[in-house]
């Protein structure tokens, strides 16, 4: 794309943003100016990125900056074009089903939350009320590990892999009514 066409496209997008902001301000009957960053700043940036890639079907973005009670910090963002999510091959559908099935137990959800909070060994997890016997705990930990929600760090310690912390919290958020 030549410089003139790029400038023209940027002018068009800026005018559209200004018009939308004016419409939102008028439509809401606000007496104060709208937030310059906008309520949907991440969405708007993602939509611009998708437009640059020429994908008319849109996509999904999730992002997070997380500080855990253990002191660990994770920053993550991931975006998927809609076509990639809706047209996944059979082997990916099975992997998706396995990952979601592993989260289908209240005990496993609790174990993941406890692990994120710092309870990391099977012995620590077995000591929790209402999670079952040590054999049941190991069964749940194996399922979570096989699905990629956990891995072992040695000496019987479990953790949520860094690249799965924000996606896991996104799943928790999406399931919250």
Secondary structure, DSSP 8 states (H G I E B T S, - for coil): --HHHHHHHHHHHHHHHHHHHHHHHHHTT-SS---TT-TTHHHHHHHHHHHHHT-TT-EEEEEEEEE-TTS-EEEEEEEEEHHHHHT--HHHHHHHHHHHHHT--HHHHHHHHHHHHT--BHHHHHTSTTS--HHHHHHHHHHHHHTTS-EEEETTEEE--HHHHHHHHHHHHHH--
